[in-house]
């Protein structure tokens, strides 16, 4: 569904998307402005505040080898990069016939992002660079755990770690998916602790292996200061988690000719079932170098 957004620079068409959909009511919404040239910072911020979600804005690019420049805003501020909004934007550009090649490249504030079109599945894959990791000190680790769940933090065995492919996320492993879904964090303290650990969100996760050997990875995201308390699906956090788990040998990568796709579930505790797909990105020598990120996209009402 589309409607007109009146800003100081003139009318703008805002289109609604849902990204990383995994069932009824799932996915993370994206208000998308297809032609944003001429919009001011105030204009873009106003769109994000009106709709209450990460909003994407497409600008033409004069940079050689770059197809578009993308900017992203949440209700409280501009973001350097937004995974689900990038996936959704390029999917929409494909539907409109504005992107017809197998690959594309976009400029974001966090750097260049490579895009490829998965024709058999009709999905967009976007690149993320190799991860950087930084364990927390024991005192900061304890603070994060207490904020996530004061009653059970002492039973968690894994130390929290900051991981980043575009923006730093604090990864905290909990024992089971049921325990993950039962978390009731002290939301009023999330922003302060994220500032102290230099992170843009807390990303607790759980890994379970079923009787058939199938591995389930589930996560939740409590953002630092986006203007809402929890995210239904967070591509950049999922990329950071996948990269950390793969670096520690917890996930299989496969080979360049047959990469293994890992699905990270999110949003189920919110009633917004979402699924984020990730796989290794291999370089010309066949060595893993970052990852690819994808998921299902649908049109939605704003």
C-alpha positions, 0 to 999 in steps of 0.5 A: 500500500502506498500513500503520500508523505508531505515534507518540506521538500515536496510530496514523497511516496512511502511504500510499506514492506515487511522483511524476514517474514516467517509466518502470519504477522511476522517480519520487520516493517520498512517504510520505504521512500523510492525517490528521496533526492531533495529530502532533508535530514528533518524530512527523513527523520519525520518519516521514521517518527511517523511510522515508528520503524526503520525507514529507508530512503533511496538516492541516485548515485553518481559514484562509479560502480555504485547503483544507489545510495541508501540512508536509514532512520529510526524514530530517534536517529539516523543509522549507518546501516540497516540489514532488513531495510537494504534487503527490502529496498532491493527487493522492491527495486526488483519488483519495480523493474529498476534493478534487472541485473544479477548484481548491484552495489549500494553505498551506505554510511557504513560502506559499500554493500554488494547485492545479488539476486537469487533467481530460483528463490526470488530473494535478495542477498546482501553482503556483510564484511568479516566480523570483529569481536570484543569480549566484555569485562566481567563487571560489564558482563554481569551488568548486561546479564542483570538487566536482561534477567535479574533472576537467572543471570548467574546460571548463564555460563557464556561470557557476553561478547561484542560482535560487529559486521556493520554495527556492534551488537552484544551477544549473550547466550542463554541455555534454551529457546524457552528461556530466551522467550521468557526474558523480561529485561529492565528496558529502562536500563538498556540504553545506558548499559549499551552506551557503557559497553559501546554497543547498539543493542543487546542480542541474547540467543539460544542454540538447540539441537533436535533429536534429528540433529537439526540445529535451531538458532533463535535470538531477540534484539533489544536496541539501544535507542531506536525509539522502540523496545524490541526488534522483530528481526535484525539483519545486522545483529544476525550477521554478527551472531552468525559470524561469531558462531561460525568463527568458533566452529559452532556452524557449518559453512559448506563450500563455495559450490554448496554453501550451508544456509543457517536460519536465525529465528527472531520475533517469536516472543513478540508474536512476529515470527521472523527468519533471517538466512545467512551463508558464508561469502567466499573469496576468489581463493574459496576462503570465507570472507564475511557473509551473505544475508537474506530473507522473505519480503512482502508488501505491507500496509503502512 
